[in-house]
Amino acid sequence: MLKSTLRLIPFFLIIATIISCEDEFAETGSDFVNSIEIQPAYEMENLAAYSEKINSVQSNGYNNYFLGKYNDPIYGTSEASILTQLILSESNPDFGTDPVIDSVVLTLPFYSRQIAENEYVLDSVYGDGSFKLNIYESNQFLRNFDPGENGEFEEAQIYYSDQLSEFQSNIENTPLATSEDITPSEMTESIVLFNQLSEENIDTVSVSPRIRVNLPVEYFNEKIFDESNQEFLVSNNSFINYLRGFYLEAEQESANSEDVMAMFNMNAEDADITIYYRTMRPEPSTEIVVEPELEERFETYELSFIGNKVNLYENNFSVDLSDQNQVDGEENIYLRGGEGSVGVIELFNGPDSDDDGVSDELEELRNNNWLVNEANLDFYVNESIASSNTNLIDRILIYDLDNETVLVDYQRDQTTSENPLTSRTIHLGRLREKDNGDKFYRIRLTNHINNIINNNEDNVRLGLVVVDNVNAPQLVDVRDSNLDILNSTISKSFTMPKGTVLYGNQAEDESKRLKLRIIYTETETN
């Protein structure tokens, strides 16, 4: 067998190269090259595809966090809020003599692209509605490490998307501040900021669209500038136990208001709380003066959000996924990002007459001595359910659910690009459309299937998710799911609030039914 396979390598490489460059493989019936026959595609229907609802997923440790409410036409509403620590920009700060706060401003820049002078287009905003941002003081301590059963604090602390009810008692009932109405879809122009350098000198700067909320001066005078509290500013460890953080909530005017959700990079340099203050400091001098004259200075001090943060969700998930058929599969696969749902694909799950854990079909394929030239799964969008353009997602990602890793096809895909829309398109085909208008994704699993058939690798379960970036396949913990088979999911699915519906292996329309399609070369055995 080994020698026969080695003789076929040059031919296989030629065929594989041709196939990978074409969107569709043109079946040629019976072609013979050096007495090696390329067979028509083999379509395997012994698989099961179903959906798993995620009820609680890790929601700390990200850069990006959501605020607002998103109403998906299929899955219902999700409301996202943020619990965040504040971190000192400088420990043990020197505020000068007799400092006086002029203003305090919380800033959250939107993701945006500049398209002309002073003109921007916002990214990662879903919906055209508006909200008011409420800022509450929080007394919930967010730990860096999990104490564990033995109190050893060895593992990083994980917080989950459904913990709002656990934290609620530690969040003040009355907002510290509330913004004016914020309508992201109308924020298309740059914002001019005035930076006072001295009594006479005021500088102006244009910045990208952002949320800016004035916070009460009296609160920060007491918490930060009062001399009795200066001991808490000597280090961040002291500070985060003293002022434990803020809870940010996007409040809509009424239940009937149009929804909007936006994503923010909470670790961005200009995402912070800035204290603008005046103080007295010695005049600059090259001479040593015993009692130097003081002059007024205008300065700033920042509190950043780069510490621990948790995205907290309240979901009204309107699709019942509690009774999924894990043996025969389902008609549809429901995929939603955020605290949403994942597809589960089980290949080669047909009868196993000798009860050895390997299906009869897979055993037969292993005995056929095939070279797998291409293997793919075509996932068709069920547009009778996913009828809105908001449910047409550009990218999906498949991964090894049992071993919690990407597939070998992901690792070997040479189309890697910094642009996530055009990256790894051989393995993870983008949403595309046939001549008849049917929309589908082609996921190539050639190496994965070849390893199962010819290298006797385990036939693992596969996870399927919607993502906003295929270049970041890191996994995050799942604490609770309906079928209790998920321990993790792709992190970039959590930062994608939208969802779609794909036909499964039990779809009534056979032309759109999920099947594994294998294009192979039949070889001779010695």
Backbone torsions as a table, in degrees:
resi	resn	phi	psi	omega
1	MET	NA	-42.8	-178.0
2	LEU	-63.3	-45.4	-179.5
3	LYS	-64.0	-44.0	178.8
4	SER	-58.2	-41.6	179.7
5	THR	-65.3	-43.4	-178.7
6	LEU	-61.9	-36.5	179.7
7	ARG	-65.3	-23.2	-174.9
8	LEU	-93.2	-3.5	-174.0
9	ILE	-59.8	-48.9	-179.4
10	PRO	-58.4	-42.0	180.0
11	PHE	-64.9	-42.5	179.7
12	PHE	-61.0	-40.7	-179.7
13	LEU	-63.4	-39.0	178.9
14	ILE	-63.7	-47.7	-179.1
15	ILE	-62.6	-44.3	-178.2
16	ALA	-62.6	-38.3	179.6
17	THR	-64.8	-44.2	-179.9
18	ILE	-62.4	-45.2	-176.5
19	ILE	-64.3	-43.5	-175.8
20	SER	-66.0	-19.2	-179.0
21	CYS	-92.2	-4.5	-177.2
22	GLU	-111.9	144.6	176.3
23	ASP	-73.0	-36.4	-179.9
24	GLU	-124.5	140.4	176.8
25	PHE	-90.0	123.3	-179.9
26	ALA	-84.3	109.9	-179.6
27	GLU	-73.5	134.8	-173.8
28	THR	-114.0	11.8	-179.3
29	GLY	76.1	-121.5	-177.5
30	SER	-109.3	100.7	173.7
31	ASP	-103.1	142.1	179.3
32	PHE	-125.3	122.7	174.9
33	VAL	-128.0	115.8	-177.8
34	ASN	53.8	39.2	178.0
35	SER	66.7	20.4	177.0
36	ILE	-109.6	126.5	-172.0
37	GLU	-100.1	128.1	171.6
38	ILE	-88.9	116.8	-173.7
39	GLN	-89.4	157.4	171.3
40	PRO	-59.3	156.9	-176.3
41	ALA	-59.7	140.3	175.3
42	TYR	-97.2	126.1	-179.8
43	GLU	-110.3	120.8	-177.8
44	MET	-103.4	125.0	179.9
45	GLU	-106.7	-3.3	178.0
46	ASN	-80.5	76.5	175.7
47	LEU	-148.6	163.5	177.7
48	ALA	-130.3	132.4	177.3
49	ALA	-128.1	128.4	-179.7
50	TYR	-149.7	-176.1	-171.7
51	SER	-124.3	148.3	-179.6
52	GLU	-127.2	118.6	179.2
53	LYS	-80.8	130.1	176.0
54	ILE	-93.0	123.0	179.9
55	ASN	-99.3	-21.5	-177.4
56	SER	-155.6	120.6	-176.0
57	VAL	-133.5	148.7	178.7
58	GLN	-54.5	130.0	-176.0
59	SER	-131.1	20.0	170.6
60	ASN	-119.4	165.6	178.7
61	GLY	89.5	10.7	178.3
62	TYR	-98.0	169.8	165.3
63	ASN	-90.3	-39.3	-171.6
64	ASN	-101.2	136.3	-179.1
65	TYR	-136.9	147.9	-177.7
66	PHE	-99.9	146.8	170.0
67	LEU	-131.8	135.8	173.8
68	GLY	120.8	-164.5	-175.8
69	LYS	-129.5	131.0	178.9
70	TYR	-122.7	130.4	-179.8
71	ASN	-111.8	106.5	178.9
72	ASP	-86.7	134.0	-177.9
73	PRO	-58.7	-24.6	-178.7
74	ILE	-98.6	-45.7	-166.0
75	TYR	-100.6	-6.2	180.0
76	GLY	89.4	-159.6	-169.5
77	THR	-99.4	149.0	171.6
78	SER	-132.4	132.1	175.1
79	GLU	-115.6	129.2	-175.9
80	ALA	-120.1	134.8	175.3
81	SER	-131.5	171.3	-174.3
82	ILE	-131.0	130.3	169.5
83	LEU	-107.3	123.4	-172.5
84	THR	-137.4	143.9	168.6
85	GLN	-77.4	164.0	170.0
86	LEU	-114.4	138.1	-177.9
87	ILE	-121.5	134.8	179.1
88	LEU	-66.4	133.7	174.5
89	SER	-73.4	-24.0	178.0
90	GLU	-150.5	122.7	178.8
91	SER	-77.8	153.5	-179.2
92	ASN	48.7	54.4	-173.8
93	PRO	-70.6	152.6	174.6
94	ASP	-106.7	108.5	-177.9
95	PHE	-90.7	9.3	179.2
96	GLY	79.8	-158.9	-177.6
97	THR	-104.6	129.9	177.9
98	ASP	52.8	56.1	179.2
99	PRO	-69.6	144.5	179.1
100	VAL	-131.8	124.1	180.0
101	ILE	-78.8	129.5	173.7
102	ASP	-88.1	-44.2	-179.6
103	SER	-162.2	161.6	175.8
104	VAL	-133.3	129.2	-173.9
105	VAL	-130.7	127.3	170.9
106	LEU	-89.9	131.0	-176.7
107	THR	-125.9	131.5	173.3
108	LEU	-131.8	103.1	179.3
109	PRO	-73.0	139.0	172.4
110	PHE	-75.9	153.9	165.0
111	TYR	-67.8	129.7	-176.0
112	SER	-153.7	161.0	175.6
113	ARG	-125.0	131.1	177.9
114	GLN	-82.8	123.8	-177.4
115	ILE	-110.9	-13.0	176.7
116	ALA	-163.9	173.4	178.4
117	GLU	-60.5	123.6	179.4
118	ASN	64.2	17.3	-179.2
119	GLU	-128.4	133.9	-174.4
120	TYR	-133.0	158.3	168.6
121	VAL	-120.2	128.6	-179.0
122	LEU	-81.1	143.6	173.7
123	ASP	-111.1	159.9	174.4
124	SER	58.2	38.3	172.2
125	VAL	-120.7	129.7	-174.5
126	TYR	-121.1	109.5	-179.4
127	GLY	106.5	161.2	-176.4
128	ASP	-111.3	11.8	-176.9
129	GLY	-80.4	-167.9	-179.0
130	SER	-135.9	163.3	176.3
131	PHE	-152.9	163.8	169.8
132	LYS	-107.0	138.2	179.5
133	LEU	-93.5	118.4	174.8
134	ASN	-98.0	134.1	178.8
135	ILE	-117.5	119.4	-179.9
136	TYR	-114.1	147.3	170.2
137	GLU	-75.6	139.7	178.9
138	SER	-117.2	139.9	174.0
139	ASN	-108.6	15.4	178.3
140	GLN	-81.0	118.7	179.6
141	PHE	-81.8	123.5	179.6
142	LEU	-100.9	108.2	-175.9
143	ARG	-77.4	154.8	171.5
144	ASN	-82.2	-34.2	-174.5
145	PHE	-127.6	148.0	178.6
146	ASP	-82.8	126.1	-179.1
147	PRO	-65.5	-23.9	179.4
148	GLY	67.8	-177.0	-177.5
149	GLU	-70.7	-29.5	-175.9
150	ASN	-104.3	6.0	178.9
151	GLY	67.0	32.4	-175.7
152	GLU	-92.6	-13.9	175.9
153	PHE	51.9	49.6	-178.1
154	GLU	-97.5	-29.1	-176.8
155	GLU	-101.5	146.6	176.6
156	ALA	-62.6	142.3	179.4
157	GLN	-72.1	133.3	176.9
158	ILE	-111.3	132.0	173.2
159	TYR	-115.1	155.1	-169.9
160	TYR	-123.4	160.0	-171.9
161	SER	-66.8	-19.7	-174.8
162	ASP	-105.0	22.2	-173.8
163	GLN	-93.7	8.7	-178.4
164	LEU	-57.0	-43.4	-178.8
165	SER	-62.0	-31.4	178.3
166	GLU	-71.9	-31.5	-175.3
167	PHE	-91.9	-15.6	-168.8
168	GLN	-55.8	-38.1	-176.9
169	SER	-68.2	-17.9	179.2
170	ASN	-98.4	8.6	178.8
171	ILE	-110.7	130.2	-179.5
172	GLU	-57.7	147.6	-178.5
173	ASN	-78.0	-28.2	-176.1
174	THR	-106.0	130.7	-179.8
175	PRO	-62.1	142.7	172.3
176	LEU	-70.6	-34.4	178.3
177	ALA	-158.8	155.7	177.0
178	THR	-136.4	133.9	-178.5
179	SER	-79.0	170.7	165.6
180	GLU	-72.2	175.1	176.9
181	ASP	-60.1	132.9	178.2
182	ILE	-114.5	119.7	177.6
183	THR	-118.5	95.6	-174.4
184	PRO	-56.6	-37.1	-176.9
185	SER	-63.7	-18.7	179.4
186	GLU	-95.7	-2.8	-176.0
187	MET	-93.6	80.1	-175.3
188	THR	-110.5	-5.9	-176.7
189	GLU	-113.3	156.4	177.2
190	SER	-66.9	157.8	179.0
191	ILE	-107.8	132.8	179.1
192	VAL	-95.2	123.2	178.6
193	LEU	-109.0	145.9	179.7
194	PHE	-109.2	122.8	-177.1
195	ASN	-115.2	110.3	-177.0
196	GLN	-81.6	117.9	-179.6
197	LEU	-93.6	-31.8	177.7
198	SER	-157.9	-178.3	-178.9
199	GLU	-59.4	-36.8	-176.2
200	GLU	-99.9	-20.0	-170.9
201	ASN	-108.0	114.5	177.4
202	ILE	-121.1	122.3	-180.0
203	ASP	-95.7	149.0	176.1
204	THR	-120.4	146.2	178.7
205	VAL	-144.3	140.8	177.1
206	SER	-97.6	132.3	-179.2
207	VAL	-129.4	165.6	-179.7
208	SER	-68.7	163.4	179.4
209	PRO	-56.9	140.4	-176.3
210	ARG	-161.6	159.4	171.9
211	ILE	-85.3	132.6	175.5
212	ARG	-133.8	121.6	-177.7
213	VAL	-125.7	128.0	176.0
214	ASN	-76.2	130.0	178.6
215	LEU	-106.2	156.7	-174.4
216	PRO	-67.0	128.0	-179.3
217	VAL	-62.8	-40.8	-176.1
218	GLU	-59.8	-37.6	-178.7
219	TYR	-62.3	-45.7	-177.1
220	PHE	-78.6	-25.6	171.1
221	ASN	-59.8	-43.1	-178.9
222	GLU	-73.6	-48.1	-172.0
223	LYS	-73.0	-36.1	-171.3
224	ILE	-110.4	-44.5	-170.4
225	PHE	-94.7	-18.6	-179.6
226	ASP	-64.0	129.2	-175.6
227	GLU	-60.3	-28.7	-178.7
228	SER	-68.9	-15.9	-179.7
229	ASN	-108.4	6.6	-177.7
230	GLN	-64.0	-26.4	-179.6
231	GLU	-62.5	-24.5	-178.9
232	PHE	-80.9	-6.1	-178.3
233	LEU	-100.3	5.6	-176.4
234	VAL	-71.0	-24.1	178.3
235	SER	-157.5	159.8	178.2
236	ASN	-68.0	-31.1	177.1
237	ASN	-60.8	-41.6	177.3
238	SER	-69.5	-41.4	-173.5
239	PHE	-66.6	-44.7	-175.4
240	ILE	-72.1	-14.8	172.8
241	ASN	-89.4	-18.5	179.0
242	TYR	-88.2	-57.5	176.0
243	LEU	-111.0	98.0	-164.4
244	ARG	-79.0	-14.8	174.3
245	GLY	141.6	-174.2	-178.9
246	PHE	-126.9	152.1	173.0
247	TYR	-111.8	124.0	-177.4
248	LEU	-107.5	124.0	-175.8
249	GLU	-129.4	129.9	175.4
250	ALA	-92.7	115.1	-176.6
251	GLU	-107.4	126.3	176.7
252	GLN	-89.1	154.5	-173.1
253	GLU	-60.7	-41.4	178.8
254	SER	-152.2	169.4	-179.2
255	ALA	-64.2	-23.4	-178.0
256	ASN	-94.2	2.1	-179.6
257	SER	-68.1	153.1	177.3
258	GLU	-69.5	141.4	-173.6
259	ASP	-83.9	157.1	171.8
260	VAL	-157.6	138.5	175.4
261	MET	-133.1	139.3	-179.2
262	ALA	-132.1	148.6	178.1
263	MET	-104.5	137.9	-178.4
264	PHE	-127.8	140.7	171.3
265	ASN	-84.9	99.7	-175.8
266	MET	-73.2	-12.3	177.2
267	ASN	-96.6	4.6	179.6
268	ALA	-63.7	151.8	-175.4
269	GLU	-60.5	-37.3	-177.5
270	ASP	-100.3	17.0	169.0
271	ALA	-93.9	106.7	-174.2
272	ASP	-169.0	-176.6	168.2
273	ILE	-114.6	120.1	-177.5
274	THR	-108.8	127.7	176.1
275	ILE	-99.2	118.8	176.8
276	TYR	-98.0	124.0	-175.7
277	TYR	-145.5	160.3	174.1
278	ARG	-109.2	144.2	179.5
279	THR	-150.1	168.0	178.2
280	MET	-108.4	129.5	179.3
281	ARG	-136.6	158.6	178.4
282	PRO	-62.1	144.3	174.9
283	GLU	-66.6	143.2	178.5
284	PRO	-61.3	134.6	-179.7
285	SER	-156.0	146.6	176.9
286	THR	-87.1	-10.3	-179.1
287	GLU	-97.6	153.4	176.0
288	ILE	-86.6	118.1	-177.4
289	VAL	-117.2	131.0	-178.2
290	VAL	-65.8	-47.5	178.9
291	GLU	-125.3	81.8	-176.9
292	PRO	-67.9	150.8	175.4
293	GLU	-73.2	145.4	-179.5
294	LEU	-100.6	145.7	174.8
295	GLU	-128.3	155.4	-178.0
296	GLU	-77.4	134.4	177.0
297	ARG	-122.6	149.6	174.1
298	PHE	-110.1	119.2	-172.7
299	GLU	-133.9	171.1	177.2
300	THR	-132.7	156.1	174.7
301	TYR	-141.0	133.6	-173.0
302	GLU	-111.7	144.5	167.7
303	LEU	-116.5	119.8	-174.6
304	SER	-98.1	171.8	178.5
305	PHE	-105.9	22.2	-172.3
306	ILE	-80.2	1.5	176.7
307	GLY	-81.2	-155.3	179.9
308	ASN	-68.4	138.9	178.8
309	LYS	-141.9	149.2	178.8
310	VAL	-134.1	130.0	171.0
311	ASN	-88.9	122.0	-176.1
312	LEU	-111.2	132.5	-173.6
313	TYR	-118.4	145.1	166.7
314	GLU	-125.2	110.9	-172.5
315	ASN	-108.9	145.6	168.1
316	ASN	-119.7	75.3	-174.2
317	PHE	-76.6	113.5	-167.8
318	SER	-95.9	6.0	177.5
319	VAL	-108.5	126.5	-179.0
320	ASP	-84.2	111.4	179.2
321	LEU	-115.5	25.1	-173.0
322	SER	-80.5	-17.9	-173.9
323	ASP	-127.2	58.4	-178.9
324	GLN	-80.5	140.6	179.0
325	ASN	-83.9	102.2	-176.2
326	GLN	-83.4	-9.4	-179.6
327	VAL	-93.1	-52.7	-176.1
328	ASP	-97.0	-14.5	-177.9
329	GLY	87.7	-179.6	-174.1
330	GLU	-125.8	165.8	178.1
331	GLU	-70.7	-32.8	-176.7
332	ASN	-131.0	152.6	172.9
333	ILE	-113.7	120.6	-176.9
334	TYR	-100.5	119.1	-179.2
335	LEU	-119.1	125.1	172.9
336	ARG	-141.9	139.4	177.7
337	GLY	-78.9	-173.7	-177.4
338	GLY	67.2	-145.5	173.0
339	GLU	-80.9	73.2	-165.9
340	GLY	-121.8	-123.3	-175.7
341	SER	-146.7	153.4	-174.2
342	VAL	-125.3	145.6	172.0
343	GLY	-87.6	145.4	176.0
344	VAL	-121.6	127.0	-178.3
345	ILE	-118.6	124.7	175.3
346	GLU	-116.0	113.1	-179.0
347	LEU	-90.0	157.6	175.5
348	PHE	51.3	49.5	-175.8
349	ASN	-104.2	23.0	-179.6
350	GLY	-73.4	-168.3	-178.0
351	PRO	-57.4	146.9	178.7
352	ASP	-128.9	84.1	-169.9
353	SER	-65.2	-31.1	-179.9
354	ASP	-95.9	3.5	173.5
355	ASP	54.3	42.1	179.4
356	ASP	-102.7	8.7	179.0
357	GLY	86.4	0.0	177.4
358	VAL	-122.8	125.7	-176.3
359	SER	-63.1	155.4	178.6
360	ASP	-58.7	-39.6	-178.3
361	GLU	-64.1	-43.9	180.0
362	LEU	-66.0	-38.9	177.4
363	GLU	-61.6	-40.8	179.0
364	GLU	-64.9	-42.2	179.0
365	LEU	-63.2	-37.9	179.0
366	ARG	-66.5	-28.5	179.1
367	ASN	-85.6	-9.4	-175.2
368	ASN	-78.4	-15.5	179.5
369	ASN	61.0	48.6	-180.0
370	TRP	-93.6	147.9	162.7
371	LEU	-99.7	123.6	-178.6
372	VAL	-84.9	110.3	179.0
373	ASN	-82.5	-34.9	177.2
374	GLU	-158.8	141.1	173.5
375	ALA	-137.9	133.7	-178.5
376	ASN	-148.0	158.7	171.8
377	LEU	-117.7	125.3	175.3
378	ASP	-101.0	116.2	179.0
379	PHE	-102.4	113.1	-179.8
380	TYR	-92.5	138.8	177.1
381	VAL	-74.2	130.1	174.5
382	ASN	-83.8	90.6	-174.1
383	GLU	-76.1	-9.1	173.2
384	SER	-71.7	-23.8	175.1
385	ILE	-103.6	-51.1	179.2
386	ALA	-87.4	68.8	-172.6
387	SER	-90.2	-12.4	-178.1
388	SER	-90.1	147.3	175.7
389	ASN	-61.5	-24.9	178.6
390	THR	-68.1	-16.4	179.8
391	ASN	-99.6	11.0	173.8
392	LEU	-99.2	99.3	-174.6
393	ILE	-95.2	136.0	-174.0
394	ASP	-71.2	-37.6	-173.5
395	ARG	-130.5	142.9	167.6
396	ILE	-126.1	159.9	-177.7
397	LEU	-134.6	136.1	178.1
398	ILE	-112.5	145.3	-176.5
399	TYR	-151.0	166.4	177.7
400	ASP	-78.0	105.1	-174.7
401	LEU	-72.8	-35.9	-176.3
402	ASP	-70.6	-42.2	-178.4
403	ASN	-97.2	-0.8	175.6
404	GLU	55.3	57.4	179.1
405	THR	-153.6	165.4	174.4
406	VAL	-73.6	165.0	179.4
407	LEU	-82.2	163.0	178.9
408	VAL	-61.7	-29.1	178.7
409	ASP	-66.3	-32.6	175.4
410	TYR	-65.1	-44.8	-177.2
411	GLN	-66.8	-31.9	-174.9
412	ARG	-95.7	-2.8	-179.3
413	ASP	-68.7	120.3	-175.8
414	GLN	-87.4	1.7	-178.3
415	THR	-91.2	24.5	179.9
416	THR	-60.0	133.0	-178.6
417	SER	-142.3	153.0	175.7
418	GLU	-67.5	-25.3	176.8
419	ASN	-81.4	112.2	-175.5
420	PRO	-63.8	-20.1	179.6
421	LEU	-73.0	-26.7	-176.1
422	THR	-114.5	11.4	-175.5
423	SER	-94.7	142.3	174.3
424	ARG	52.9	48.5	-176.1
425	THR	-85.2	-11.5	173.5
426	ILE	-72.5	-50.4	179.6
427	HIS	-74.6	-47.9	-174.3
428	LEU	-113.2	81.6	-177.7
429	GLY	-61.9	140.2	177.4
430	ARG	-70.9	163.3	174.3
431	LEU	-60.4	127.1	178.7
432	ARG	-139.9	177.0	-170.7
433	GLU	-132.3	134.6	175.5
434	LYS	-80.0	171.3	-179.4
435	ASP	-59.8	-29.8	-179.8
436	ASN	-85.4	2.8	177.0
437	GLY	95.3	-7.2	179.2
438	ASP	-66.9	131.4	-179.1
439	LYS	-100.9	136.9	-175.6
440	PHE	-156.8	163.7	172.6
441	TYR	-115.6	136.8	172.4
442	ARG	-108.0	115.9	178.7
443	ILE	-105.2	115.8	-179.5
444	ARG	-91.1	129.3	-177.3
445	LEU	-125.2	33.3	-171.3
446	THR	-55.8	-51.4	-178.1
447	ASN	-68.2	-39.3	179.6
448	HIS	-62.0	-47.8	-178.9
449	ILE	-69.4	-39.2	177.5
450	ASN	-60.2	-38.9	178.8
451	ASN	-67.6	-37.0	178.5
452	ILE	-67.1	-44.9	-174.7
453	ILE	-77.2	-48.0	-170.5
454	ASN	-99.8	-18.1	-178.9
455	ASN	-116.0	8.8	176.0
456	ASN	56.0	30.2	175.6
457	GLU	-73.1	158.9	-176.7
458	ASP	-63.0	141.7	175.3
459	ASN	-87.5	85.6	-172.9
460	VAL	-82.0	159.1	171.1
461	ARG	-73.4	147.6	-179.1
462	LEU	-112.5	139.7	173.6
463	GLY	-101.3	146.5	-178.3
464	LEU	-132.6	126.8	-176.4
465	VAL	-138.8	156.3	166.8
466	VAL	-84.0	142.9	-179.2
467	VAL	-139.3	160.1	173.6
468	ASP	-101.5	-4.5	-178.8
469	ASN	-159.6	111.8	-179.0
470	VAL	-78.1	-9.8	-177.5
471	ASN	-82.9	-3.4	-177.6
472	ALA	-128.4	81.3	-174.9
473	PRO	-88.9	23.0	-179.2
474	GLN	-61.7	149.2	-178.2
475	LEU	-103.2	149.9	173.5
476	VAL	-128.3	158.5	-173.8
477	ASP	-71.1	143.7	167.9
478	VAL	-110.6	126.1	-178.0
479	ARG	-92.9	-30.5	-174.9
480	ASP	-151.5	130.9	174.9
481	SER	-142.0	158.1	-172.6
482	ASN	-57.4	-47.5	-175.8
483	LEU	-91.3	-6.0	177.4
484	ASP	58.3	41.3	177.2
485	ILE	-116.3	-5.3	-179.9
486	LEU	-99.9	130.0	170.5
487	ASN	-105.0	-16.7	-177.0
488	SER	-157.6	167.8	173.9
489	THR	-149.6	169.2	-178.8
490	ILE	-72.3	129.7	-175.7
491	SER	-61.9	-35.3	-177.7
492	LYS	-73.7	-8.2	169.9
493	SER	-78.7	-31.5	178.9
494	PHE	-66.8	-28.7	180.0
495	THR	-96.1	25.5	174.2
496	MET	-126.3	104.5	-173.8
497	PRO	-76.7	-14.5	-173.2
498	LYS	-88.3	171.9	-179.6
499	GLY	-148.9	171.7	178.1
500	THR	-147.8	176.9	177.4
501	VAL	-132.4	129.5	-179.7
502	LEU	-116.3	149.5	175.7
503	TYR	-67.8	138.7	177.5
504	GLY	-97.9	-166.1	-176.4
505	ASN	-79.1	-8.2	177.4
506	GLN	-107.2	18.5	180.0
507	ALA	-60.6	140.1	179.8
508	GLU	-66.1	-37.8	178.2
509	ASP	-78.2	105.7	-174.3
510	GLU	-62.7	-30.4	-178.5
511	SER	-67.3	-18.5	-179.3
512	LYS	-112.3	3.6	-179.2
513	ARG	-68.7	140.3	179.8
514	LEU	-70.0	125.6	177.0
515	LYS	-139.9	155.7	171.2
516	LEU	-93.5	121.4	-177.4
517	ARG	-109.1	120.8	-177.0
518	ILE	-116.9	123.8	172.2
519	ILE	-104.1	124.9	-168.3
520	TYR	-137.9	164.6	171.9
521	THR	-114.0	125.9	179.8
522	GLU	-86.3	127.4	-176.7
523	THR	-113.8	163.0	178.1
524	GLU	-91.8	147.6	175.5
525	THR	-98.9	149.8	179.3
526	ASN	-81.2	NA	NA
